[in-house]
Amino acid sequence: MTEIHTPRLVLRRWTDDDLVPMAEINADPEVMRWIGDGSGYDLERTAEAIERWEEEWDEEGFGLFAVELLASGELAGFTGLSVPDRLPELGSVVELSWRLGRQFWGQGYASEAAHAALEFALEDRGLDRVFAVVRSGDEASRSVVAKLGMELVSETRDPESGHPLQVHAIDLTEYA
């Protein structure tokens, strides 16, 4: 089982106990504001998402980690890697993403978790390049990609919502 420890977090695979807290995060309109069309996920949709994330682990050897606070054991959200299909113009890329509950914002958890997932991608899984897609206007996520050293490489639009998106990337050589 893949598990990563940072000073304050544990990045791990999903368990049944994660469903309800992740569904609560996904149901928060403020959390979902910058994601897709902004619609929240109910319990059933969250369960389907977690199932897809776990399948990606089995198929790709990477996926989205559950992010747990080391001190309390609380589920804070997720971070990790996926192969997105929503932006076909990017081709077959690996995307780094994160989503944390609102009560965990502003404490550096997203940057800490995303940095650990990026290191996992480039050093453990041997990927040459990792992307992050951020909706225009989402300054908190832009701050995370800047802290990771990712550079803006292109702009596009979400094919479903029409929202403008910024595509950032980092190569292994830039990371090292």
PyRosetta script that sets phi, psi and omega in degrees:
from pyrosetta import init, pose_from_sequence

init()
pose = pose_from_sequence("MTEIHTPRLVLRRWTDDDLVPMAEINADPEVMRWIGDGSGYDLERTAEAIERWEEEWDEEGFGLFAVELLASGELAGFTGLSVPDRLPELGSVVELSWRLGRQFWGQGYASEAAHAALEFALEDRGLDRVFAVVRSGDEASRSVVAKLGMELVSETRDPESGHPLQVHAIDLTEYA")
pose.set_psi(1, 128.8)
pose.set_omega(1, -179.6)
pose.set_phi(2, -80.0)
pose.set_psi(2, 126.5)
pose.set_omega(2, 179.3)
pose.set_phi(3, -145.3)
pose.set_psi(3, 135.8)
pose.set_omega(3, 180.0)
pose.set_phi(4, -124.1)
pose.set_psi(4, 133.4)
pose.set_omega(4, 176.9)
pose.set_phi(5, -109.3)
pose.set_psi(5, 133.3)
pose.set_omega(5, 172.3)
pose.set_phi(6, -114.7)
pose.set_psi(6, 178.9)
pose.set_omega(6, -180.0)
pose.set_phi(7, -56.2)
pose.set_psi(7, -32.1)
pose.set_omega(7, -175.7)
pose.set_phi(8, -123.8)
pose.set_psi(8, -3.7)
pose.set_omega(8, -170.9)
pose.set_phi(9, -133.1)
pose.set_psi(9, 158.6)
pose.set_omega(9, 167.5)
pose.set_phi(10, -121.7)
pose.set_psi(10, 125.2)
pose.set_omega(10, 173.3)
pose.set_phi(11, -102.0)
pose.set_psi(11, 122.5)
pose.set_omega(11, -172.3)
pose.set_phi(12, -147.4)
pose.set_psi(12, 172.0)
pose.set_omega(12, 174.8)
pose.set_phi(13, -71.4)
pose.set_psi(13, 166.7)
pose.set_omega(13, -174.1)
pose.set_phi(14, -82.6)
pose.set_psi(14, 146.6)
pose.set_omega(14, 174.2)
pose.set_phi(15, -124.8)
pose.set_psi(15, 167.8)
pose.set_omega(15, 178.3)
pose.set_phi(16, -60.0)
pose.set_psi(16, -32.0)
pose.set_omega(16, -179.1)
pose.set_phi(17, -67.7)
pose.set_psi(17, -13.8)
pose.set_omega(17, -178.3)
pose.set_phi(18, -83.1)
pose.set_psi(18, -16.0)
pose.set_omega(18, -172.6)
pose.set_phi(19, -60.1)
pose.set_psi(19, -53.7)
pose.set_omega(19, -175.7)
pose.set_phi(20, -64.5)
pose.set_psi(20, -49.3)
pose.set_omega(20, 179.4)
pose.set_phi(21, -63.5)
pose.set_psi(21, -34.8)
pose.set_omega(21, 178.0)
pose.set_phi(22, -69.8)
pose.set_psi(22, -36.6)
pose.set_omega(22, 176.8)
pose.set_phi(23, -63.9)
pose.set_psi(23, -36.7)
pose.set_omega(23, 177.2)
pose.set_phi(24, -64.8)
pose.set_psi(24, -40.5)
pose.set_omega(24, 176.8)
pose.set_phi(25, -63.4)
pose.set_psi(25, -46.9)
pose.set_omega(25, -178.0)
pose.set_phi(26, -67.6)
pose.set_psi(26, -20.9)
pose.set_omega(26, -179.1)
pose.set_phi(27, -86.9)
pose.set_psi(27, -11.2)
pose.set_omega(27, -177.3)
pose.set_phi(28, -77.0)
pose.set_psi(28, 116.1)
pose.set_omega(28, -177.9)
pose.set_phi(29, -59.8)
pose.set_psi(29, -31.1)
pose.set_omega(29, 179.6)
pose.set_phi(30, -71.2)
pose.set_psi(30, -37.0)
pose.set_omega(30, 176.3)
pose.set_phi(31, -65.3)
pose.set_psi(31, -41.9)
pose.set_omega(31, -174.3)
pose.set_phi(32, -85.2)
pose.set_psi(32, -1.9)
pose.set_omega(32, -175.6)
pose.set_phi(33, -51.1)
pose.set_psi(33, -39.8)
pose.set_omega(33, -174.6)
pose.set_phi(34, -100.8)
pose.set_psi(34, 8.7)
pose.set_omega(34, -173.8)
pose.set_phi(35, -111.9)
pose.set_psi(35, 123.0)
pose.set_omega(35, 179.0)
pose.set_phi(36, 53.2)
pose.set_psi(36, -127.5)
pose.set_omega(36, 179.4)
pose.set_phi(37, -92.9)
pose.set_psi(37, 6.4)
pose.set_omega(37, 177.5)
pose.set_phi(38, 89.6)
pose.set_psi(38, -0.7)
pose.set_omega(38, -179.5)
pose.set_phi(39, -73.1)
pose.set_psi(39, 140.8)
pose.set_omega(39, 176.4)
pose.set_phi(40, -78.6)
pose.set_psi(40, 168.8)
pose.set_omega(40, 176.5)
pose.set_phi(41, -109.2)
pose.set_psi(41, 137.8)
pose.set_omega(41, 173.0)
pose.set_phi(42, -87.5)
pose.set_psi(42, -176.2)
pose.set_omega(42, -177.8)
pose.set_phi(43, -59.1)
pose.set_psi(43, -43.4)
pose.set_omega(43, -178.1)
pose.set_phi(44, -65.4)
pose.set_psi(44, -45.1)
pose.set_omega(44, -179.8)
pose.set_phi(45, -66.7)
pose.set_psi(45, -35.9)
pose.set_omega(45, 176.2)
pose.set_phi(46, -65.2)
pose.set_psi(46, -42.3)
pose.set_omega(46, 177.6)
pose.set_phi(47, -59.9)
pose.set_psi(47, -42.9)
pose.set_omega(47, 177.8)
pose.set_phi(48, -63.3)
pose.set_psi(48, -40.1)
pose.set_omega(48, 179.6)
pose.set_phi(49, -64.4)
pose.set_psi(49, -46.2)
pose.set_omega(49, 179.6)
pose.set_phi(50, -61.7)
pose.set_psi(50, -38.5)
pose.set_omega(50, 177.4)
pose.set_phi(51, -62.2)
pose.set_psi(51, -43.3)
pose.set_omega(51, 177.5)
pose.set_phi(52, -63.2)
pose.set_psi(52, -41.3)
pose.set_omega(52, -179.3)
pose.set_phi(53, -63.0)
pose.set_psi(53, -40.9)
pose.set_omega(53, 179.1)
pose.set_phi(54, -68.3)
pose.set_psi(54, -38.5)
pose.set_omega(54, 176.5)
pose.set_phi(55, -61.9)
pose.set_psi(55, -38.1)
pose.set_omega(55, 179.2)
pose.set_phi(56, -64.1)
pose.set_psi(56, -37.0)
pose.set_omega(56, 174.2)
pose.set_phi(57, -56.2)
pose.set_psi(57, -46.5)
pose.set_omega(57, -177.6)
pose.set_phi(58, -67.4)
pose.set_psi(58, -36.9)
pose.set_omega(58, -176.4)
pose.set_phi(59, -83.2)
pose.set_psi(59, -38.5)
pose.set_omega(59, -171.3)
pose.set_phi(60, -106.0)
pose.set_psi(60, -19.7)
pose.set_omega(60, -174.7)
pose.set_phi(61, 83.7)
pose.set_psi(61, 8.7)
pose.set_omega(61, 173.9)
pose.set_phi(62, -153.5)
pose.set_psi(62, 169.3)
pose.set_omega(62, -179.5)
pose.set_phi(63, 179.3)
pose.set_psi(63, -161.4)
pose.set_omega(63, 179.0)
pose.set_phi(64, -90.7)
pose.set_psi(64, 127.2)
pose.set_omega(64, 177.4)
pose.set_phi(65, -86.3)
pose.set_psi(65, 143.7)
pose.set_omega(65, 163.3)
pose.set_phi(66, -72.9)
pose.set_psi(66, 135.5)
pose.set_omega(66, 179.1)
pose.set_phi(67, -106.2)
pose.set_psi(67, 118.1)
pose.set_omega(67, -177.1)
pose.set_phi(68, -116.3)
pose.set_psi(68, 138.5)
pose.set_omega(68, 174.6)
pose.set_phi(69, -72.6)
pose.set_psi(69, 127.3)
pose.set_omega(69, -178.1)
pose.set_phi(70, -61.8)
pose.set_psi(70, -41.0)
pose.set_omega(70, -174.7)
pose.set_phi(71, -70.0)
pose.set_psi(71, -38.2)
pose.set_omega(71, -172.6)
pose.set_phi(72, -113.7)
pose.set_psi(72, -17.5)
pose.set_omega(72, -175.7)
pose.set_phi(73, 80.1)
pose.set_psi(73, 3.9)
pose.set_omega(73, 179.1)
pose.set_phi(74, -69.6)
pose.set_psi(74, 143.0)
pose.set_omega(74, 171.7)
pose.set_phi(75, -78.1)
pose.set_psi(75, 121.1)
pose.set_omega(75, 179.7)
pose.set_phi(76, -93.7)
pose.set_psi(76, -21.9)
pose.set_omega(76, -177.7)
pose.set_phi(77, 148.0)
pose.set_psi(77, -140.1)
pose.set_omega(77, 178.6)
pose.set_phi(78, -141.4)
pose.set_psi(78, 162.3)
pose.set_omega(78, 166.3)
pose.set_phi(79, -152.9)
pose.set_psi(79, 160.4)
pose.set_omega(79, 175.6)
pose.set_phi(80, 149.2)
pose.set_psi(80, -157.7)
pose.set_omega(80, -169.1)
pose.set_phi(81, -119.5)
pose.set_psi(81, 145.1)
pose.set_omega(81, 175.0)
pose.set_phi(82, -151.2)
pose.set_psi(82, 164.3)
pose.set_omega(82, 173.9)
pose.set_phi(83, -106.8)
pose.set_psi(83, 99.6)
pose.set_omega(83, -174.1)
pose.set_phi(84, -75.2)
pose.set_psi(84, 146.8)
pose.set_omega(84, 175.8)
pose.set_phi(85, -114.8)
pose.set_psi(85, 0.9)
pose.set_omega(85, -175.4)
pose.set_phi(86, -78.8)
pose.set_psi(86, -16.3)
pose.set_omega(86, -179.6)
pose.set_phi(87, -125.2)
pose.set_psi(87, 79.9)
pose.set_omega(87, -174.5)
pose.set_phi(88, -59.8)
pose.set_psi(88, -24.7)
pose.set_omega(88, -179.4)
pose.set_phi(89, -66.5)
pose.set_psi(89, -17.8)
pose.set_omega(89, 178.1)
pose.set_phi(90, -80.5)
pose.set_psi(90, -15.2)
pose.set_omega(90, -177.3)
pose.set_phi(91, 75.6)
pose.set_psi(91, -152.9)
pose.set_omega(91, -177.8)
pose.set_phi(92, -92.8)
pose.set_psi(92, 89.8)
pose.set_omega(92, -178.4)
pose.set_phi(93, -116.5)
pose.set_psi(93, 169.1)
pose.set_omega(93, 174.1)
pose.set_phi(94, -111.2)
pose.set_psi(94, 126.5)
pose.set_omega(94, -177.1)
pose.set_phi(95, -106.9)
pose.set_psi(95, 135.3)
pose.set_omega(95, 172.1)
pose.set_phi(96, -94.5)
pose.set_psi(96, 130.2)
pose.set_omega(96, 178.3)
pose.set_phi(97, -143.2)
pose.set_psi(97, 169.0)
pose.set_omega(97, -178.9)
pose.set_phi(98, -155.4)
pose.set_psi(98, 154.6)
pose.set_omega(98, 173.3)
pose.set_phi(99, -156.2)
pose.set_psi(99, 120.9)
pose.set_omega(99, -179.7)
pose.set_phi(100, -122.2)
pose.set_psi(100, 151.3)
pose.set_omega(100, 174.1)
pose.set_phi(101, -62.7)
pose.set_psi(101, 149.1)
pose.set_omega(101, -174.7)
pose.set_phi(102, -56.0)
pose.set_psi(102, -35.7)
pose.set_omega(102, -178.2)
pose.set_phi(103, -67.0)
pose.set_psi(103, -10.3)
pose.set_omega(103, -179.5)
pose.set_phi(104, -104.1)
pose.set_psi(104, 2.4)
pose.set_omega(104, -179.9)
pose.set_phi(105, -74.3)
pose.set_psi(105, 155.1)
pose.set_omega(105, 172.4)
pose.set_phi(106, 73.9)
pose.set_psi(106, 14.6)
pose.set_omega(106, -178.4)
pose.set_phi(107, -119.3)
pose.set_psi(107, 5.4)
pose.set_omega(107, 179.3)
pose.set_phi(108, 83.1)
pose.set_psi(108, 4.2)
pose.set_omega(108, -179.2)
pose.set_phi(109, -65.4)
pose.set_psi(109, -41.1)
pose.set_omega(109, -178.5)
pose.set_phi(110, -61.8)
pose.set_psi(110, -45.2)
pose.set_omega(110, 179.6)
pose.set_phi(111, -65.4)
pose.set_psi(111, -41.6)
pose.set_omega(111, 180.0)
pose.set_phi(112, -63.0)
pose.set_psi(112, -45.6)
pose.set_omega(112, -179.5)
pose.set_phi(113, -68.5)
pose.set_psi(113, -45.0)
pose.set_omega(113, -178.9)
pose.set_phi(114, -64.8)
pose.set_psi(114, -37.6)
pose.set_omega(114, 177.2)
pose.set_phi(115, -61.9)
pose.set_psi(115, -43.4)
pose.set_omega(115, 178.9)
pose.set_phi(116, -64.0)
pose.set_psi(116, -39.9)
pose.set_omega(116, 179.1)
pose.set_phi(117, -68.5)
pose.set_psi(117, -37.7)
pose.set_omega(117, 177.8)
pose.set_phi(118, -65.8)
pose.set_psi(118, -44.0)
pose.set_omega(118, 176.9)
pose.set_phi(119, -59.9)
pose.set_psi(119, -42.1)
pose.set_omega(119, 176.2)
pose.set_phi(120, -58.2)
pose.set_psi(120, -44.7)
pose.set_omega(120, -178.3)
pose.set_phi(121, -62.9)
pose.set_psi(121, -48.2)
pose.set_omega(121, -172.0)
pose.set_phi(122, -83.7)
pose.set_psi(122, -35.6)
pose.set_omega(122, -175.8)
pose.set_phi(123, -96.8)
pose.set_psi(123, -43.2)
pose.set_omega(123, -176.7)
pose.set_phi(124, -84.0)
pose.set_psi(124, -44.9)
pose.set_omega(124, -176.6)
pose.set_phi(125, -92.7)
pose.set_psi(125, -6.5)
pose.set_omega(125, 174.1)
pose.set_phi(126, 69.4)
pose.set_psi(126, 26.6)
pose.set_omega(126, 178.0)
pose.set_phi(127, -75.3)
pose.set_psi(127, 146.3)
pose.set_omega(127, -179.1)
pose.set_phi(128, -88.5)
pose.set_psi(128, -25.5)
pose.set_omega(128, -175.6)
pose.set_phi(129, -152.3)
pose.set_psi(129, 141.9)
pose.set_omega(129, 178.6)
pose.set_phi(130, -132.0)
pose.set_psi(130, 140.9)
pose.set_omega(130, -178.6)
pose.set_phi(131, -111.2)
pose.set_psi(131, 158.1)
pose.set_omega(131, 169.0)
pose.set_phi(132, -138.8)
pose.set_psi(132, 132.4)
pose.set_omega(132, -179.1)
pose.set_phi(133, -110.0)
pose.set_psi(133, 123.3)
pose.set_omega(133, -175.8)
pose.set_phi(134, -125.2)
pose.set_psi(134, 132.4)
pose.set_omega(134, 177.0)
pose.set_phi(135, -70.7)
pose.set_psi(135, 136.3)
pose.set_omega(135, 178.7)
pose.set_phi(136, -55.4)
pose.set_psi(136, 132.9)
pose.set_omega(136, -178.8)
pose.set_phi(137, 99.8)
pose.set_psi(137, -16.7)
pose.set_omega(137, -179.8)
pose.set_phi(138, -83.0)
pose.set_psi(138, 83.0)
pose.set_omega(138, -173.9)
pose.set_phi(139, -67.8)
pose.set_psi(139, -31.1)
pose.set_omega(139, 178.7)
pose.set_phi(140, -63.7)
pose.set_psi(140, -43.9)
pose.set_omega(140, 178.6)
pose.set_phi(141, -70.7)
pose.set_psi(141, -34.9)
pose.set_omega(141, 175.6)
pose.set_phi(142, -62.4)
pose.set_psi(142, -35.3)
pose.set_omega(142, 177.5)
pose.set_phi(143, -64.7)
pose.set_psi(143, -41.0)
pose.set_omega(143, 178.4)
pose.set_phi(144, -62.7)
pose.set_psi(144, -48.1)
pose.set_omega(144, -178.1)
pose.set_phi(145, -64.3)
pose.set_psi(145, -33.5)
pose.set_omega(145, 177.0)
pose.set_phi(146, -65.3)
pose.set_psi(146, -43.2)
pose.set_omega(146, 178.6)
pose.set_phi(147, -63.0)
pose.set_psi(147, -28.6)
pose.set_omega(147, 178.9)
pose.set_phi(148, -80.8)
pose.set_psi(148, -8.7)
pose.set_omega(148, -178.7)
pose.set_phi(149, 82.8)
pose.set_psi(149, 15.1)
pose.set_omega(149, -179.5)
pose.set_phi(150, -79.8)
pose.set_psi(150, 143.2)
pose.set_omega(150, -178.3)
pose.set_phi(151, -111.0)
pose.set_psi(151, 147.0)
pose.set_omega(151, 175.3)
pose.set_phi(152, -67.2)
pose.set_psi(152, 124.6)
pose.set_omega(152, -179.0)
pose.set_phi(153, -114.6)
pose.set_psi(153, -23.7)
pose.set_omega(153, 177.7)
pose.set_phi(154, -167.3)
pose.set_psi(154, 169.5)
pose.set_omega(154, 175.0)
pose.set_phi(155, -128.5)
pose.set_psi(155, 147.8)
pose.set_omega(155, -179.2)
pose.set_phi(156, -152.3)
pose.set_psi(156, -170.3)
pose.set_omega(156, 177.3)
pose.set_phi(157, -128.0)
pose.set_psi(157, 144.9)
pose.set_omega(157, 174.5)
pose.set_phi(158, -65.5)
pose.set_psi(158, 121.2)
pose.set_omega(158, -175.9)
pose.set_phi(159, -64.8)
pose.set_psi(159, -23.1)
pose.set_omega(159, -179.0)
pose.set_phi(160, -89.3)
pose.set_psi(160, -45.9)
pose.set_omega(160, -174.7)
pose.set_phi(161, -97.9)
pose.set_psi(161, -20.6)
pose.set_omega(161, -176.9)
pose.set_phi(162, 81.8)
pose.set_psi(162, -0.5)
pose.set_omega(162, -179.4)
pose.set_phi(163, -67.7)
pose.set_psi(163, 142.8)
pose.set_omega(163, 177.0)
pose.set_phi(164, -70.7)
pose.set_psi(164, 139.7)
pose.set_omega(164, -178.4)
pose.set_phi(165, -125.1)
pose.set_psi(165, 146.5)
pose.set_omega(165, 174.2)
pose.set_phi(166, -111.3)
pose.set_psi(166, 130.5)
pose.set_omega(166, -179.0)
pose.set_phi(167, -104.9)
pose.set_psi(167, 120.4)
pose.set_omega(167, 179.6)
pose.set_phi(168, -112.1)
pose.set_psi(168, 154.9)
pose.set_omega(168, 180.0)
pose.set_phi(169, -150.0)
pose.set_psi(169, 159.3)
pose.set_omega(169, 171.6)
pose.set_phi(170, -143.3)
pose.set_psi(170, 136.6)
pose.set_omega(170, 176.7)
pose.set_phi(171, -95.7)
pose.set_psi(171, 158.9)
pose.set_omega(171, 178.2)
pose.set_phi(172, -55.9)
pose.set_psi(172, -40.8)
pose.set_omega(172, -179.5)
pose.set_phi(173, -65.3)
pose.set_psi(173, -35.2)
pose.set_omega(173, 178.0)
pose.set_phi(174, -71.7)
pose.set_psi(174, -35.8)
pose.set_omega(174, -178.0)
pose.set_phi(175, -69.2)
pose.set_psi(175, -45.0)
pose.set_omega(175, -177.8)
pose.set_phi(176, -64.8)
pose.dump_pdb("model.pdb")
